[in-house]
């Protein structure tokens, strides 16, 4: 196990900068997830740590070793890819044992160790099978077992679950998290799926344009996004963001909705953010918003609302859906203390603004 540090890490291809001055520390034994849209530099950052991409400038250290220019085999890492890359002619046992055999370990010792690892991953009944006889989730567990058997200082995961169907993805990420917790090995995981990032990580790194837009626990990033990019990227459905005027204790949206706001640090045009879980529609004959779509998800429903030309999204418990139907008129309010305020020009969060969220008429 080891602390991993990126210091002023940069990767460029000619004039194109892919990663720009990235500074990041992965605490010993932590599970850190890099998340962001395609092209944000997350996979390139992981590949530089793995030694699969050269570093333009900056340093990478694992523990007290500078590994910036070391070969991948000399970095004491293990990597699990999106493509399982199992050897089709080898059994599960032999696939797991392969890294030890490649390191010239005794065959019997390697296979015994493979049995131990396979049993810990719930593969004890599959050790004699070939990869073609396994499900996608089972193949991924074999790939993880092949990484575990090396007992590395650092685990790297490059979107390892993206080839699985939704149900299997949820099951496998739970297993993966349990394995990492049990082993306590410092891990870096790359995904474009913010739900997966929030479920797995001790620490989330939301990346944008080659930089870390925000680093924190999943709850910190969700509750206090530093800007409108993070606010809209983290959370599903995404946060409602609307520009409007803040005057005194009122915030007026272009649609005419006015929220009361307790604030002391700013006034003028700002961006108001309300998460769908915090936006409350109430059936009202004189409501000035209209329900346009309801998507039922068991105990919850995603409700799309037309607020005088502005589309807003609310998540409502089905037990509280009385009178809320497609085409119905509704009034809107926000849960107390849940509204986010951002600078309309820069998109940065305005610290110190809080709201009580009640709608005025």
VOBA-1610 file (N, C-alpha, C; in pm, whole numbers, padded with zeros to 5 digits, always signed):
BEGIN
Unk+00085-00119+00000Unk+00000+00000+00000Unk+00088+00124+00000Unk+00035+00235-00056Unk+00118+00354-00069Unk+00033+00476-00100Unk+00088+00593-00067Unk+00028+00720-00109Unk+00073+00749-00252Unk-00019+00792-00336Unk+00013+00829-00473Unk-00005+00980-00487Unk+00092+01045-00553Unk+00084+01190-00573Unk+00109+01226-00718Unk+00021+01312-00772Unk+00045+01379-00899Unk+00082+01524-00865Unk+00197+01570-00913Unk+00240+01707-00886Unk+00264+01779-01018Unk+00178+01879-01042Unk+00187+01963-01163Unk+00195+01876-01289Unk+00111+01774-01293Unk+00116+01677-01403Unk+00052+01736-01528Unk+00125+01725-01639Unk+00078+01780-01766Unk+00102+01679-01877Unk+00006+01668-01968Unk+00021+01585-02086Unk-00029+01662-02207Unk+00059+01680-02305Unk+00023+01752-02426Unk+00061+01670-02548Unk-00019+01685-02652Unk+00014+01631-02784Unk+00030+01750-02876Unk+00154+01791-02896Unk+00178+01914-02973Unk+00118+02033-02899Unk+00031+02106-02967Unk-00031+02224-02906Unk-00156+02190-02826Unk-00196+02063-02830Unk-00319+02022-02761Unk-00285+01972-02621Unk-00341+02038-02520Unk-00319+01999-02380Unk-00433+01908-02336Unk-00400+01788-02292Unk-00500+01690-02249Unk-00515+01691-02097Unk-00405+01701-02026Unk-00404+01716-01880Unk-00320+01838-01847Unk-00375+01927-01763Unk-00309+02056-01738Unk-00287+02078-01590Unk-00161+02074-01547Unk-00121+02110-01411Unk-00209+02040-01306Unk-00217+01908-01317Unk-00299+01829-01226Unk-00222+01800-01097Unk-00278+01843-00985Unk-00222+01815-00853Unk-00322+01732-00774Unk-00280+01614-00734Unk-00375+01522-00671Unk-00300+01426-00581Unk-00358+01396-00465Unk-00301+01296-00375Unk-00404+01187-00347Unk-00361+01063-00362Unk-00445+00947-00329Unk-00396+00891-00196Unk-00472+00910-00086Unk-00427+00862+00044Unk-00407+00711+00045Unk-00322+00666+00134Unk-00293+00524+00149Unk-00422+00446+00177Unk-00451+00347+00095Unk-00567+00261+00114Unk-00698+00319+00066Unk-00695+00436+00003Unk-00819+00502-00040Unk-00868+00447-00173Unk-00996+00473-00202Unk-01057+00440-00331Unk-01098+00573-00394Unk-01018+00620-00488Unk-01041+00748-00553Unk-01094+00725-00694Unk-01197+00800-00731Unk-01257+00785-00863Unk-01240+00915-00942Unk-01185+00903-01063Unk-01181+01014-01157Unk-01306+01004-01244Unk-01386+01110-01246Unk-01510+01107-01321Unk-01522+01236-01402Unk-01581+01225-01518Unk-01599+01343-01602Unk-01641+01301-01741Unk-01676+01397-01825Unk-01720+01365-01961Unk-01605+01317-02047Unk-01638+01264-02162Unk-01535+01218-02257Unk-01442+01332-02292Unk-01312+01302-02295Unk-01215+01402-02335Unk-01166+01492-02223Unk-01203+01462-02097Unk-01165+01550-01986Unk-01026+01519-01931Unk-00964+01409-01974Unk-00829+01376-01931Unk-00820+01270-01822Unk-00932+01209-01785Unk-00930+01113-01674Unk-00853+00986-01711Unk-00880+00929-01827Unk-00811+00806-01866Unk-00663+00832-01893Unk-00632+00947-01950Unk-00491+00981-01975Unk-00416+00993-01843Unk-00479+01051-01741Unk-00415+01063-01610Unk-00386+00925-01552Unk-00482+00834-01562Unk-00462+00698-01512Unk-00352+00627-01590Unk-00351+00646-01721Unk-00251+00579-01804Unk-00110+00634-01778Unk-00099+00761-01741Unk+00032+00814-01703Unk+00079+00751-01572Unk-00013+00729-01478Unk+00024+00661-01354Unk+00067+00517-01383Unk+00001+00454-01480Unk+00035+00316-01515Unk+00165+00305-01593Unk+00210+00418-01650Unk+00329+00415-01735Unk+00300+00384-01879Unk+00171+00385-01916Unk+00131+00357-02054Unk+00130+00482-02140Unk+00137+00600-02076Unk+00151+00728-02146Unk+00268+00802-02084Unk+00347+00868-02167Unk+00458+00947-02115Unk+00406+01076-02054Unk+00483+01134-01963Unk+00449+01258-01896Unk+00519+01374-01966Unk+00443+01477-02002Unk+00504+01594-02064Unk+00582+01675-01961Unk+00522+01698-01845Unk+00591+01764-01734Unk+00521+01727-01604Unk+00590+01750-01492Unk+00536+01714-01362Unk+00591+01580-01316Unk+00549+01538-01197Unk+00600+01414-01138Unk+00487+01328-01083Unk+00513+01196-01080Unk+00424+01099-01019Unk+00505+01021-00918Unk+00457+01014-00793Unk+00524+00934-00692Unk+00429+00832-00634Unk+00483+00714-00606Unk+00411+00607-00536Unk+00491+00579-00411Unk+00433+00609-00296Unk+00510+00602-00172Unk+00619+00707-00176Unk+00742+00666-00153Unk+00855+00760-00159Unk+00934+00747-00289Unk+00875+00678-00390Unk+00946+00657-00516Unk+00892+00746-00625Unk+00980+00813-00697Unk+00943+00887-00817Unk+00936+00787-00932Unk+00814+00763-00982Unk+00795+00663-01086Unk+00767+00727-01222Unk+00786+00858-01232Unk+00745+00933-01351Unk+00795+00869-01480Unk+00918+00822-01479Unk+00977+00770-01603Unk+01011+00621-01595Unk+00956+00553-01494Unk+00981+00409-01484Unk+00893+00332-01581Unk+00938+00214-01620Unk+00858+00125-01702Unk+00739+00073-01619Unk+00628+00037-01685Unk+00510-00012-01611Unk+00543-00127-01516Unk+00628-00219-01560Unk+00658-00337-01478Unk+00733-00303-01349Unk+00792-00182-01345Unk+00871-00142-01229Unk+00794-00053-01132Unk+00663-00035-01153Unk+00586+00059-01071Unk+00506-00007-00960Unk+00502-00137-00956Unk+00428-00212-00854Unk+00280-00177-00857Unk+00222-00184-00977Unk+00080-00156-00995Unk+00014-00275-01064Unk-00117-00282-01053Unk-00195-00381-01128Unk-00314-00309-01187Unk-00349-00343-01310Unk-00452-00269-01381Unk-00561-00362-01433Unk-00685-00318-01419Unk-00800-00391-01472Unk-00864-00303-01579Unk-00874-00356-01699Unk-00922-00278-01813Unk-01071-00302-01839Unk-01125-00218-01928Unk-01261-00237-01977Unk-01272-00371-02049Unk-01169-00403-02127Unk-01159-00532-02193Unk-01091-00629-02097Unk-01156-00739-02065Unk-01105-00830-01962Unk-00969-00890-01999Unk-00943-00906-02130Unk-00813-00954-02180Unk-00770-01085-02114Unk-00864-01179-02102Unk-00830-01310-02048Unk-00775-01399-02159Unk-00691-01493-02121Unk-00636-01586-02218Unk-00739-01697-02242Unk-00793-01707-02365Unk-00905-01800-02389Unk-00867-01946-02375Unk-00738-01981-02393Unk-00698-02121-02388Unk-00661-02166-02246Unk-00661-02070-02150Unk-00628-02104-02013Unk-00753-02111-01928Unk-00749-02195-01825Unk-00861-02203-01731Unk-00863-02079-01643Unk-00972-02065-01566Unk-00981-01955-01470Unk-00863-01959-01375Unk-00832-02076-01324Unk-00719-02092-01230Unk-00589-02045-01295Unk-00567-02086-01419Unk-00442-02052-01487Unk-00437-01904-01525Unk-00554-01846-01558Unk-00556-01703-01586Unk-00518-01622-01463Unk-00575-01659-01348Unk-00544-01586-01225Unk-00396-01603-01188Unk-00344-01723-01209Unk-00205-01752-01172Unk-00103-01693-01268Unk-00147-01647-01385Unk-00054-01609-01491Unk+00052-01507-01448Unk+00016-01398-01375Unk+00121-01302-01337Unk+00232-01365-01254Unk+00199-01460-01167Unk+00302-01526-01088Unk+00387-01618-01175Unk+00322-01687-01268Unk+00398-01774-01359Unk+00491-01691-01448Unk+00442-01573-01491Unk+00527-01486-01573Unk+00647-01435-01494Unk+00632-01427-01362Unk+00742-01384-01275Unk+00829-01503-01232Unk+00811-01618-01296Unk+00891-01738-01273Unk+00865-01805-01137Unk+00746-01783-01083Unk+00710-01850-00958Unk+00689-01999-00985Unk+00707-02080-00882Unk+00682-02224-00894Unk+00538-02248-00935Unk+00515-02337-01031Unk+00382-02360-01085Unk+00284-02404-00975Unk+00327-02496-00892Unk+00239-02543-00786Unk+00201-02433-00689Unk+00299-02353-00650Unk+00272-02242-00559Unk+00178-02141-00623Unk+00200-02112-00752Unk+00117-02015-00822Unk-00028-02062-00831Unk-00048-02191-00860Unk-00184-02243-00871Unk-00254-02250-00736Unk-00179-02282-00631Unk-00239-02281-00497Unk-00282-02139-00458Unk-00198-02042-00489Unk-00233-01903-00460Unk-00352-01860-00544Unk-00360-01907-00669Unk-00474-01875-00756Unk-00603-01933-00698Unk-00596-02051-00642Unk-00714-02111-00578Unk-00761-02024-00461Unk-00668-01974-00381Unk-00703-01890-00266Unk-00773-01762-00313Unk-00715-01699-00416Unk-00773-01575-00468Unk-00908-01603-00531Unk-00918-01711-00610Unk-01044-01746-00674Unk-01154-01773-00573Unk-01120-01843-00465Unk-01219-01871-00361Unk-01267-01742-00296Unk-01177-01646-00274Unk-01214-01519-00211Unk-01306-01437-00300Unk-01304-01465-00429Unk-01388-01392-00525Unk-01514-01469-00563Unk-01539-01579-00496Unk-01658-01657-00526Unk-01647-01735-00656Unk-01526-01772-00694Unk-01503-01843-00820Unk-01463-01989-00798Unk-01481-02038-00677Unk-01430-02171-00643Unk-01487-02281-00733Unk-01611-02266-00778Unk-01673-02368-00863Unk-01644-02349-01011Unk-01567-02245-01043Unk-01543-02211-01184Unk-01396-02220-01222Unk-01311-02261-01130Unk-01167-02253-01151Unk-01118-02336-01269Unk-01192-02441-01303Unk-01148-02528-01413Unk-01208-02488-01548Unk-01298-02391-01547Unk-01363-02351-01672Unk-01274-02257-01755Unk-01309-02245-01883Unk-01244-02150-01972Unk-01326-02021-01976Unk-01264-01910-02010Unk-01336-01781-02012Unk-01464-01782-02093Unk-01469-01858-02203Unk-01588-01859-02288Unk-01710-01917-02217Unk-01686-01991-02108Unk-01796-02053-02033Unk-01845-01967-01917Unk-01793-01842-01908Unk-01827-01753-01797Unk-01915-01638-01844Unk-01991-01583-01751Unk-02066-01460-01779Unk-01972-01341-01776Unk-02021-01225-01819Unk-01939-01106-01819Unk-01890-01069-01679Unk-01980-01078-01581Unk-01941-01048-01443Unk-01837-01144-01389Unk-01851-01272-01423Unk-01753-01371-01379Unk-01618-01346-01444Unk-01618-01311-01573Unk-01492-01281-01641Unk-01424-01160-01576Unk-01503-01060-01537Unk-01443-00943-01474Unk-01382-00979-01340Unk-01446-01071-01266Unk-01389-01114-01138Unk-01258-01189-01158Unk-01249-01263-01267Unk-01122-01331-01299Unk-01014-01226-01326Unk-01050-01123-01402Unk-00954-01016-01431Unk-00909-00946-01302Unk-01002-00925-01209Unk-00968-00865-01081Unk-00878-00960-01001Unk-00910-01090-01005Unk-00826-01188-00937Unk-00685-01189-00990Unk-00670-01174-01120Unk-00537-01170-01180Unk-00457-01049-01132Unk-00529-00939-01105Unk-00463-00820-01051Unk-00429-00839-00903Unk-00522-00899-00826Unk-00503-00916-00682Unk-00384-01005-00651Unk-00364-01111-00730Unk-00264-01212-00697Unk-00123-01153-00693Unk-00104-01040-00760Unk+00028-00976-00761Unk+00055-00900-00632Unk-00049-00874-00552Unk-00037-00795-00429Unk+00036-00664-00456Unk-00020-00580-00545Unk+00047-00456-00584Unk+00031-00347-00478Unk+00103-00238-00496Unk+00086-00120-00410Unk-00036-00040-00451Unk-00069-00046-00580Unk-00178+00037-00634Unk-00260-00044-00734Unk-00393-00034-00722Unk-00486-00088-00822Unk-00530+00025-00914Unk-00536-00003-01044Unk-00589+00092-01142Unk-00704+00024-01216Unk-00816+00097-01227Unk-00934+00043-01294Unk-00977+00141-01403Unk-00974+00096-01528Unk-01011+00182-01640Unk-01147+00140-01694Unk-01254+00202-01641Unk-01393+00173-01678Unk-01418+00023-01687Unk-01389-00052-01580Unk-01395-00198-01589Unk-01535-00257-01599Unk-01639-00179-01570Unk-01774-00235-01568Unk-01860-00191-01687Unk-01803-00114-01776Unk-01885-00053-01882Unk-01939-00154-01982Unk-01881-00274-01988Unk-01931-00376-02082Unk-02043-00461-02023Unk-02076-00439-01896Unk-02177-00521-01830Unk-02315-00457-01841Unk-02420-00539-01835Unk-02555-00483-01834Unk-02581-00418-01698Unk-02691-00343-01689Unk-02715-00258-01573Unk-02719-00338-01442Unk-02792-00449-01440Unk-02805-00528-01318Unk-02671-00585-01275Unk-02597-00640-01371Unk-02468-00701-01341Unk-02366-00595-01300Unk-02379-00475-01357Unk-02287-00366-01322Unk-02301-00330-01174Unk-02426-00322-01127Unk-02451-00289-00987Unk-02396-00398-00896Unk-02420-00523-00931Unk-02373-00635-00849Unk-02220-00638-00845Unk-02156-00618-00961Unk-02011-00629-00968Unk-01942-00514-00898Unk-01998-00393-00906Unk-01932-00281-00837Unk-01941-00298-00686Unk-02049-00361-00638Unk-02059-00391-00494Unk-01950-00489-00454Unk-01931-00593-00535Unk-01826-00691-00507Unk-01689-00626-00512Unk-01669-00539-00611Unk-01541-00472-00627Unk-01507-00386-00506Unk-01606-00313-00456Unk-01586-00228-00340Unk-01554-00312-00216Unk-01623-00424-00201Unk-01596-00512-00087Unk-01454-00568-00093Unk-01410-00603-00213Unk-01274-00654-00231Unk-01171-00547-00193Unk-01192-00425-00241Unk-01097-00317-00212Unk-01094-00286-00063Unk-01210-00285+00001Unk-01215-00259+00145Unk-01140-00368+00221Unk-01156-00492+00178Unk-01091-00603+00247Unk-00939-00598+00232Unk-00893-00564+00111Unk-00750-00564+00085Unk-00682-00434+00128Unk-00757-00323+00126Unk-00701-00195+00167Unk-00594-00142+00076Unk-00598-00176-00052Unk-00496-00130-00147Unk-00541+00001-00211Unk-00451+00099-00215Unk-00479+00227-00278Unk-00528+00205-00420Unk-00642+00264-00455Unk-00704+00235-00586Unk-00745+00364-00657Unk-00725+00365-00787Unk-00770+00475-00873Unk-00859+00416-00980Unk-00978+00472-00993Unk-01082+00415-01079Unk-01131+00526-01172Unk-01143+00495-01299Unk-01189+00592-01399Unk-01326+00551-01451Unk-01418+00647-01456Unk-01551+00621-01511Unk-01611+00752-01561Unk-01704+00741-01655Unk-01782+00858-01697Unk-01916+00861-01627Unk-01945+00756-01547Unk-02075+00739-01482Unk-02069+00799-01342Unk-02134+00914-01322Unk-02126+00981-01192Unk-02194+00901-01082Unk-02296+00822-01114Unk-02359+00737-01012Unk-02262+00631-00963Unk-02188+00573-01056Unk-02087+00474-01020Unk-01978+00539-00935Unk-01940+00661-00970Unk-01837+00733-00895Unk-01882+00758-00751Unk-02006+00800-00733Unk-02055+00829-00599Unk-02068+00702-00515Unk-02104+00593-00578Unk-02125+00466-00507Unk-01993+00406-00459Unk-01889+00417-00542Unk-01764+00347-00515Unk-01664+00426-00432Unk-01661+00556-00448Unk-01543+00632-00405Unk-01543+00673-00259Unk-01421+00679-00203Unk-01398+00755-00080Unk-01386+00902-00117Unk-01319+00925-00231Unk-01295+01060-00280Unk-01326+01064-00429Unk-01400+01166-00469Unk-01431+01189-00610Unk-01344+01302-00663Unk-01296+01283-00785Unk-01227+01391-00855Unk-01307+01416-00983Unk-01378+01528-00986Unk-01455+01563-01105Unk-01362+01640-01198Unk-01340+01586-01318Unk-01244+01647-01409Unk-01315+01720-01522Unk-01250+01829-01565Unk-01302+01907-01677Unk-01184+01971-01749Unk-01176+01946-01879Unk-01071+02007-01962Unk-00932+01984-01905Unk-00907+01861-01859Unk-00773+01825-01814Unk-00737+01872-01675Unk-00831+01928-01603Unk-00805+01977-01468Unk-00905+01916-01370Unk-00869+01919-01242Unk-00960+01873-01138Unk-01053+01989-01102Unk-01178+01980-01144Unk-01274+02086-01113Unk-01309+02086-00965Unk-01319+01967-00904Unk-01347+01957-00761Unk-01300+01822-00709Unk-01245+01822-00588Unk-01203+01700-00520Unk-01270+01698-00383Unk-01331+01586-00348Unk-01394+01575-00216Unk-01464+01442-00201Unk-01526+01421-00086Unk-01607+01302-00068Unk-01730+01314-00159Unk-01795+01201-00192Unk-01915+01212-00275Unk-02020+01306-00217Unk-02037+01304-00085Unk-02137+01390-00022Unk-02098+01537-00032Unk-01969+01568-00015Unk-01923+01706-00028Unk-01947+01759-00168Unk-01913+01677-00267Unk-01928+01721-00405Unk-02075+01739-00441Unk-02159+01649-00391Unk-02303+01657-00420Unk-02367+01776-00348Unk-02334+01794-00221Unk-02399+01898-00141Unk-02345+02038-00168Unk-02216+02048-00203Unk-02154+02180-00220Unk-02072+02186-00348Unk-02136+02173-00464Unk-02060+02181-00590Unk-01995+02318-00605Unk-01870+02320-00652Unk-01796+02446-00657Unk-01841+02535-00772Unk-01905+02477-00873Unk-01951+02558-00986Unk-02067+02488-01056Unk-02120+02555-01157Unk-02238+02501-01226Unk-02204+02375-01307Unk-02078+02362-01351Unk-02039+02241-01423Unk-02052+02119-01332Unk-01991+02127-01214Unk-01999+02015-01119Unk-02143+01993-01075Unk-02215+02102-01051Unk-02355+02092-01007Unk-02441+02017-01106Unk-02419+02042-01235Unk-02501+01976-01337Unk-02452+01837-01370Unk-02321+01811-01349Unk-02266+01679-01385Unk-02294+01575-01278Unk-02287+01615-01151Unk-02304+01520-01040Unk-02448+01526-00992Unk-02515+01413-00994Unk-02655+01406-00956Unk-02741+01362-01072Unk-02834+01272-01046Unk-02924+01222-01151Unk-03065+01208-01096Unk-03161+01277-01159Unk-03148+01372-01270Unk-03063+01493-01229Unk-03012+01566-01328Unk-02920+01675-01298Unk-02993+01792-01233Unk-02913+01876-01167Unk-02967+01991-01096Unk-03036+02088-01192Unk-03148+02145-01147Unk-03212+02255-01220Unk-03129+02381-01200Unk-03087+02446-01308Unk-03008+02569-01302Unk-03079+02676-01383Unk-03111+02788-01319Unk-03186+02895-01385Unk-03125+03030-01348Unk-03105+03115-01445Unk-03059+03252-01419Unk-03176+03339-01374Unk-03148+03433-01284Unk-03254+03523-01238Unk-03195+03637-01158Unk-03283+03720-01102Unk-03242+03839-01029Unk-03257+03819-00878Unk-03149+03848-00805Unk-03150+03841-00660Unk-03156+03984-00606Unk-03263+04016-00537Unk-03282+04149-00480Unk-03334+04135-00338Unk-03258+04188-00241Unk-03300+04174-00103Unk-03311+04028-00064Unk-03430+03987-00027Unk-03452+03848+00012Unk-03536+03773-00090Unk-03531+03816-00215Unk-03610+03750-00319Unk-03523+03715-00438Unk-03553+03601-00498Unk-03490+03561-00623Unk-03600+03539-00725Unk-03595+03612-00835Unk-03700+03605-00936Unk-03647+03539-01063Unk-03712+03428-01101Unk-03674+03358-01222Unk-03736+03427-01343Unk-03681+03406-01463Unk-03741+03464-01583Unk-03886+03420-01602Unk-03922+03305-01546Unk-04058+03255-01560Unk-04157+03326-01469Unk-04106+03406-01376Unk-04193+03477-01284Unk-04199+03416-01146Unk-04140+03298-01126Unk-04135+03239-00993Unk-04040+03319-00905Unk-04080+03340-00781Unk-03997+03413-00687Unk-03976+03329-00561Unk-03848+03309-00526Unk-03813+03235-00405Unk-03758+03333-00302Unk-03793+03311-00177Unk-03734+03392-00071Unk-03594+03338-00040Unk-03500+03428-00016Unk-03360+03392-00001Unk-03300+03467+00117Unk-03233+03398+00205Unk-03157+03461+00313Unk-03014+03475+00264Unk-02972+03597+00233Unk-02838+03616+00178Unk-02786+03753+00218Unk-02651+03762+00224Unk-02590+03888+00267Unk-02473+03929+00179Unk-02430+03844+00088Unk-02303+03872+00020Unk-02318+03922-00123Unk-02435+03913-00182Unk-02444+03954-00322Unk-02587+03989-00359Unk-02601+04058-00469Unk-02732+04083-00530Unk-02709+04105-00678Unk-02815+04097-00755Unk-02804+04111-00899Unk-02837+03982-00969Unk-02786+03967-01090Unk-02813+03848-01170Unk-02725+03732-01122Unk-02788+03621-01084Unk-02716+03502-01038Unk-02780+03380-01103Unk-02716+03266-01083Unk-02773+03138-01126Unk-02820+03062-01004Unk-02947+03025-01004Unk-03005+02950-00893Unk-03007+02802-00929Unk-02967+02718-00834Unk-02968+02574-00856Unk-03055+02503-00754Unk-03142+02416-00801Unk-03227+02335-00713Unk-03222+02190-00762Unk-03183+02099-00673Unk-03183+01958-00713Unk-03327+01908-00728Unk-03350+01817-00823Unk-03486+01764-00844Unk-03548+01707-00718Unk-03468+01644-00630Unk-03523+01590-00505Unk-03571+01700-00412Unk-03523+01824-00433Unk-03557+01934-00343Unk-03663+02027-00402Unk-03704+02004-00525Unk-03808+02085-00589Unk-03942+02015-00570Unk-04036+02082-00502Unk-04161+02018-00461Unk-04280+02076-00539Unk-04341+01995-00626Unk-04463+02040-00693Unk-04586+02005-00608Unk-04680+02097-00604Unk-04805+02074-00531Unk-04922+02105-00623Unk-05013+02010-00635Unk-05130+02031-00722Unk-05205+02156-00677Unk-05234+02245-00773Unk-05304+02371-00742Unk-05376+02419-00867Unk-05505+02444-00855Unk-05582+02489-00972Unk-05528+02620-01028Unk-05474+02705-00940Unk-05423+02834-00986Unk-05271+02833-01003Unk-05212+02713-01004Unk-05066+02703-01022Unk-05025+02752-01160Unk-04908+02819-01165Unk-04864+02874-01293Unk-04755+02790-01358Unk-04751+02660-01327Unk-04664+02564-01395Unk-04747+02442-01430Unk-04702+02369-01533Unk-04780+02255-01583Unk-04693+02131-01590Unk-04746+02019-01544Unk-04676+01891-01554Unk-04686+01842-01698Unk-04569+01818-01760Unk-04570+01774-01900Unk-04538+01626-01917Unk-04469+01566-01817Unk-04431+01425-01830Unk-04407+01366-01693Unk-04452+01241-01674Unk-04427+01167-01550Unk-04364+01033-01586Unk-04245+01005-01529Unk-04177+00878-01549Unk-04176+00804-01416Unk-04249+00695-01407Unk-04261+00620-01282Unk-04142+00526-01264Unk-04082+00532-01146Unk-03967+00448-01113Unk-03992+00376-00981Unk-04099+00300-00973Unk-04131+00230-00849Unk-04176+00328-00742Unk-04097+00343-00634Unk-04140+00430-00524Unk-04124+00579-00555Unk-04060+00611-00666Unk-04040+00751-00702Unk-04085+00775-00845Unk-04102+00902-00877Unk-04136+00941-01014Unk-04056+01065-01052Unk-04010+01068-01176Unk-03945+01188-01229Unk-04052+01270-01299Unk-04072+01392-01252Unk-04179+01478-01302Unk-04116+01595-01378Unk-04150+01608-01505Unk-04103+01721-01586Unk-04210+01829-01586Unk-04166+01952-01560Unk-04259+02063-01540Unk-04224+02179-01631Unk-04326+02236-01695Unk-04310+02356-01777Unk-04349+02477-01691Unk-04248+02556-01652Unk-04272+02676-01571Unk-04260+02798-01662Unk-04371+02826-01731Unk-04377+02940-01823Unk-04262+02940-01924Unk-04237+02825-01981Unk-04135+02815-02085Unk-04002+02763-02036Unk-03982+02753-01906Unk-03859+02696-01850Unk-03888+02555-01802Unk-03810+02458-01851Unk-03831+02318-01812Unk-03757+02289-01684Unk-03828+02237-01585Unk-03772+02199-01456Unk-03803+02052-01429Unk-03719+01989-01348Unk-03737+01848-01316Unk-03749+01831-01165Unk-03846+01748-01125Unk-03865+01717-00983Unk-03870+01566-00966Unk-03818+01518-00854Unk-03831+01377-00818Unk-03925+01369-00699Unk-04034+01294-00716Unk-04141+01291-00616Unk-04169+01147-00573Unk-04186+01126-00444Unk-04230+00995-00396Unk-04371+00969-00448Unk-04395+00848-00496Unk-04525+00818-00556Unk-04638+00831-00454Unk-04606+00814-00326Unk-04708+00829-00223Unk-04753+00974-00207Unk-04675+01068-00264Unk-04708+01210-00253Unk-04753+01268-00388Unk-04799+01180-00477Unk-04833+01223-00613Unk-04981+01262-00627Unk-05053+01273-00521Unk-05195+01305-00528Unk-05218+01435-00606Unk-05297+01424-00711Unk-05329+01541-00793Unk-05224+01578-00894Unk-05108+01514-00889Unk-05000+01544-00984Unk-05009+01445-01099Unk-05066+01490-01208Unk-05083+01409-01328Unk-05036+01489-01448Unk-05013+01422-01560Unk-04972+01494-01679Unk-05081+01592-01720Unk-05041+01717-01741Unk-05135+01823-01777Unk-05187+01901-01658Unk-05159+01855-01535Unk-05209+01923-01416Unk-05132+02052-01389Unk-05199+02150-01329Unk-05136+02275-01285Unk-05077+02252-01146Unk-04956+02305-01125Unk-04890+02287-00995Unk-04825+02418-00951Unk-04812+02432-00821Unk-04729+02537-00762Unk-04597+02473-00721Unk-04493+02552-00713Unk-04360+02498-00682Unk-04301+02563-00558Unk-04228+02484-00482Unk-04147+02535-00372Unk-04022+02449-00362Unk-03925+02496-00286Unk-03803+02419-00264Unk-03790+02388-00116Unk-03729+02274-00085Unk-03708+02240+00055Unk-03620+02347+00120Unk-03648+02383+00244Unk-03568+02485+00313Unk-03420+02450+00315Unk-03338+02551+00284Unk-03193+02535+00293Unk-03129+02454+00184Unk-03200+02433+00071Unk-03146+02343-00032Unk-03109+02413-00163Unk-03135+02544-00173Unk-03110+02613-00299Unk-02965+02658-00306Unk-02902+02638-00421Unk-02762+02675-00445Unk-02758+02803-00527Unk-02662+02891-00497Unk-02649+03017-00568Unk-02510+03026-00631Unk-02505+03056-00761Unk-02380+03064-00835Unk-02368+03199-00905Unk-02244+03242-00926Unk-02220+03363-01002Unk-02262+03340-01147Unk-02345+03430-01200Unk-02399+03409-01335Unk-02292+03421-01442Unk-02184+03493-01415Unk-02079+03513-01516Unk-01976+03401-01513Unk-01927+03367-01394Unk-01820+03268-01383Unk-01871+03127-01359Unk-01994+03115-01309Unk-02048+02985-01273Unk-02001+02935-01138Unk-01916+03011-01068Unk-01863+02968-00939Unk-01966+02983-00828Unk-01959+02890-00733Unk-02051+02893-00620Unk-02027+03019-00538Unk-02135+03082-00493Unk-02125+03199-00407Unk-02139+03151-00263Unk-02028+03149-00190Unk-02025+03097-00054Unk-02100+03192+00037Unk-02182+03138+00126Unk-02252+03219+00226Unk-02396+03245+00193Unk-02442+03209+00071Unk-02583+03226+00036Unk-02660+03099+00070Unk-02767+03117+00141Unk-02856+03006+00175Unk-02998+03050+00148Unk-03088+02953+00130Unk-03225+02988+00101Unk-03320+02909+00187Unk-03435+02965+00209Unk-03538+02886+00276Unk-03638+02829+00179Unk-03632+02877+00052Unk-03695+02807-00058Unk-03844+02816-00071Unk-03917+02896+00002Unk-04062+02900-00014Unk-04102+02992-00129Unk-04193+02946-00210Unk-04240+03025-00323Unk-04337+03133-00275Unk-04321+03253-00334Unk-04416+03360-00307Unk-04509+03375-00425Unk-04625+03432-00398Unk-04720+03460-00506Unk-04747+03609-00507
//
